[in-house]
Amino acid sequence: MDTADDAPEVSFEQALAALDDVLVRLEDGDVGLEEAIALFEKGQAHLAACRARLEVARTRIEELTHDTEADQDEPF
């Protein structure tokens, strides 16, 4: 079984689209219990990927904002 470390990197958009696909299938209600559980697990993995990408983006924006603020504090 693949772990998160073995899984290839996916973009935020790819993970979000995959999560949406899982949600649609679960909401349709046309899956059995075992398949629903498997889909739920996949959904959790896609959600974790989305959160990880958002955290990276947030950190990068904070760094860029901090760098910009530090540059503005320095006298010419």
Backbone as CSV, one residue per row, in Angstrom:
resi,resn,N_x,N_y,N_z,CA_x,CA_y,CA_z,C_x,C_y,C_z
1,MET,0.842,-1.183,0.000,0.000,0.000,0.000,0.878,1.235,0.000
2,ASP,0.540,2.249,-0.799,1.312,3.477,-0.853,1.090,4.286,0.404
3,THR,2.168,4.891,0.878,2.045,5.838,1.968,2.123,7.226,1.375
4,ALA,1.872,8.216,2.198,1.911,9.592,1.707,3.304,9.926,1.178
5,ASP,4.349,9.319,1.777,5.714,9.602,1.326,6.004,8.979,-0.032
6,ASP,5.308,7.882,-0.369,5.533,7.204,-1.633,4.693,7.797,-2.767
7,ALA,3.653,8.539,-2.419,2.733,9.078,-3.417,3.401,10.206,-4.189
8,PRO,3.137,10.270,-5.484,3.703,11.368,-6.265,3.058,12.694,-5.859
9,GLU,3.816,13.762,-5.996,3.303,15.091,-5.684,2.209,15.459,-6.674
10,VAL,1.129,16.002,-6.166,0.057,16.486,-7.022,-0.162,17.957,-6.701
11,SER,-0.666,18.674,-7.674,-0.940,20.092,-7.443,-2.167,20.243,-6.560
12,PHE,-2.337,21.434,-6.027,-3.525,21.727,-5.232,-4.780,21.488,-6.057
13,GLU,-4.749,21.962,-7.296,-5.921,21.835,-8.170,-6.255,20.372,-8.454
14,GLN,-5.226,19.547,-8.660,-5.452,18.121,-8.903,-6.052,17.444,-7.676
15,ALA,-5.505,17.748,-6.511,-6.013,17.148,-5.275,-7.439,17.604,-4.996
16,LEU,-7.730,18.873,-5.249,-9.072,19.392,-5.020,-10.077,18.751,-5.972
17,ALA,-9.693,18.584,-7.233,-10.580,17.939,-8.210,-10.834,16.485,-7.824
18,ALA,-9.797,15.799,-7.368,-9.957,14.401,-6.959,-10.859,14.306,-5.726
19,LEU,-10.696,15.244,-4.801,-11.553,15.279,-3.620,-13.001,15.520,-4.027
20,ASP,-13.219,16.422,-4.960,-14.562,16.697,-5.454,-15.178,15.445,-6.088
21,ASP,-14.391,14.717,-6.861,-14.880,13.474,-7.472,-15.311,12.463,-6.412
22,VAL,-14.512,12.345,-5.362,-14.851,11.431,-4.268,-16.157,11.863,-3.617
23,LEU,-16.289,13.153,-3.352,-17.509,13.655,-2.707,-18.747,13.393,-3.549
24,VAL,-18.633,13.601,-4.859,-19.767,13.355,-5.753,-20.187,11.891,-5.685
25,ARG,-19.201,10.996,-5.728,-19.516,9.558,-5.682,-20.162,9.177,-4.359
26,LEU,-19.649,9.739,-3.260,-20.228,9.420,-1.957,-21.633,10.002,-1.814
27,GLU,-21.820,11.209,-2.306,-23.132,11.848,-2.198,-24.183,11.168,-3.067
28,ASP,-23.759,10.561,-4.174,-24.696,9.834,-5.025,-25.323,8.660,-4.283
29,GLY,-24.590,8.088,-3.352,-25.115,6.987,-2.558,-25.204,5.667,-3.291
30,ASP,-24.579,5.558,-4.440,-24.649,4.332,-5.240,-23.478,3.389,-4.998
31,VAL,-22.772,3.576,-3.894,-21.629,2.716,-3.595,-21.940,1.900,-2.352
32,GLY,-21.355,0.727,-2.290,-21.517,-0.125,-1.121,-20.675,0.378,0.041
33,LEU,-20.854,-0.249,1.173,-20.166,0.172,2.383,-18.648,0.127,2.234
34,GLU,-18.128,-0.981,1.755,-16.672,-1.119,1.619,-16.105,-0.081,0.649
35,GLU,-16.791,0.123,-0.462,-16.329,1.122,-1.424,-16.437,2.525,-0.833
36,ALA,-17.474,2.773,-0.053,-17.633,4.078,0.589,-16.496,4.342,1.560
37,ILE,-16.102,3.321,2.300,-14.986,3.470,3.241,-13.697,3.743,2.476
38,ALA,-13.479,3.008,1.391,-12.273,3.225,0.580,-12.273,4.629,-0.012
39,LEU,-13.426,5.080,-0.480,-13.521,6.438,-1.024,-13.262,7.476,0.058
40,PHE,-13.788,7.231,1.246,-13.558,8.141,2.358,-12.068,8.262,2.652
41,GLU,-11.367,7.135,2.665,-9.919,7.144,2.902,-9.196,7.944,1.822
42,LYS,-9.590,7.737,0.561,-8.990,8.517,-0.530,-9.285,9.991,-0.362
43,GLY,-10.505,10.307,0.028,-10.877,11.699,0.257,-10.028,12.337,1.340
44,GLN,-9.780,11.592,2.406,-8.935,12.101,3.487,-7.517,12.393,2.986
45,ALA,-7.005,11.518,2.129,-5.668,11.727,1.564,-5.638,12.961,0.661
46,HIS,-6.682,13.134,-0.150,-6.742,14.316,-1.019,-6.877,15.588,-0.192
47,LEU,-7.656,15.530,0.876,-7.812,16.675,1.762,-6.481,17.039,2.423
48,ALA,-5.746,16.034,2.851,-4.429,16.280,3.457,-3.486,16.920,2.447
49,ALA,-3.543,16.470,1.195,-2.697,17.057,0.150,-3.067,18.526,-0.073
50,CYS,-4.362,18.823,-0.094,-4.809,20.214,-0.262,-4.311,21.077,0.889
51,ARG,-4.472,20.585,2.093,-4.031,21.348,3.266,-2.525,21.582,3.243
52,ALA,-1.767,20.566,2.826,-0.307,20.709,2.760,0.091,21.772,1.738
53,ARG,-0.569,21.757,0.573,-0.247,22.762,-0.463,-0.619,24.161,0.020
54,LEU,-1.752,24.282,0.707,-2.168,25.580,1.232,-1.198,26.085,2.306
55,GLU,-0.696,25.183,3.126,0.263,25.570,4.155,1.564,26.070,3.522
56,VAL,2.016,25.387,2.481,3.222,25.831,1.772,2.988,27.220,1.178
57,ALA,1.827,27.420,0.577,1.503,28.718,-0.026,1.432,29.805,1.044
58,ARG,0.803,29.492,2.177,0.686,30.476,3.256,2.065,30.877,3.780
59,THR,2.914,29.888,3.993,4.263,30.162,4.482,5.041,31.016,3.490
60,ARG,4.917,30.701,2.228,5.633,31.471,1.206,5.138,32.916,1.162
61,ILE,3.834,33.105,1.240,3.277,34.458,1.228,3.734,35.231,2.458
62,GLU,3.757,34.568,3.621,4.247,35.234,4.832,5.703,35.641,4.690
63,GLU,6.518,34.767,4.095,7.932,35.094,3.891,8.080,36.270,2.937
64,LEU,7.330,36.252,1.854,7.406,37.346,0.890,6.919,38.653,1.495
65,THR,5.859,38.582,2.262,5.322,39.779,2.906,6.309,40.308,3.928
66,HIS,6.898,39.415,4.685,7.883,39.829,5.685,9.091,40.479,5.013
67,ASP,9.577,39.878,3.921,10.702,40.458,3.190,10.360,41.839,2.670
68,THR,9.166,42.025,2.151,8.735,43.315,1.633,8.641,44.331,2.754
69,GLU,8.085,43.930,3.898,7.980,44.834,5.050,9.353,45.209,5.575
70,ALA,10.293,44.268,5.600,11.644,44.548,6.073,12.344,45.520,5.142
71,ASP,12.119,45.376,3.843,12.724,46.292,2.871,12.179,47.701,3.048
72,GLN,10.913,47.836,3.410,10.306,49.155,3.565,10.786,49.838,4.847
73,ASP,11.192,49.055,5.853,11.666,49.613,7.125,13.067,50.188,7.009
74,GLU,13.830,49.746,6.025,15.209,50.224,5.878,15.225,51.589,5.226
75,PRO,16.011,52.533,5.768,16.100,53.863,5.152,16.885,53.793,3.851
76,PHE,16.586,54.708,2.966,17.303,54.770,1.692,18.672,55.348,1.846
